[in-house]
Amino acid sequence: GRQIPVPAKKLLIMGAGVHAFNEKIGPIDRVGGGFTYSLNFVFSKHIRLATGIGTFIENIKVNQNDLYWGENVDELDPVYKSMANGDPRSTQFSTRLGVLLYGKTFYVGAAYLPLMLTDLTNNDVIIADEYYKASVQAGVSFAIGPESVLRPSIAGLLLEEGTLVLDYNLKFYLKGKTWIGATYRSIKSGVVGLGLNVSSALAFSYSYE
C-alpha cells in the first residue's frame, strides 16, 4: 500500500512520573519521593528505546530503641555516643540513569544506581554510600486467552561488593485492567501483589513481602 510519512514528533515520545515511598527495614525508616523523565525513540511499529533519568530525595532514620548493642556496651564508642543522643537521621539526594528496549510483548533494560549521591545533612552516623550499583531487568508477555495475559520477568540488583540479587516474577493480567502476581527473591523471600490499571496513564498496586 501507499506509505504515509510519519511526523517527526511521533518518532519521539516523552514521559514523566512522580514517586513516593515509606519503608521500614528493621531499625531503619526510609521516607521520600522523586521525579523521573524519559525520552522514547520509536524505531518501528513494535520496538521502542527509552532513556530516562530520575532524581530522588529521601530521609533515613535509625531507631535507637530497635538496636541491640550487646551485654557490655562501650559507652565511649563514638558511634554509640552519637546515637545515644537520639535517633540519627540523614537526608540524601540521588540521581539515576537508565535505558529500556521494549515492545508490546517484551522488554529488556538496565540502570546505573546512583549516578550521583549526596548526603545533605553531613551526618557522621549514617554515611551516604553507593549500596546499589546497578540494576537489570527483562520480561516477556504471553496471551493465554482472549482476555488473559501471563507475564514472567526477572529483575536483578547489583550490590557494591559485586553480589547480584535476583527477583523472579510472574503476573497474571485479566482484561488488561486487573492483575495478581508473585515474586521469589534469591535472598529466600517472597512477595505477593495485586493491581488495577485505571487507564494507560494511571495505575494502583499493593504488594506484601
Summary of the structure (lengths in Angstrom):
residues: 209
radius of gyration: 21.4
end to end distance: 52.6
largest distance: 83.0
contacts: 520
relative contact order: 0.10
helix: 7%
strand: 62%
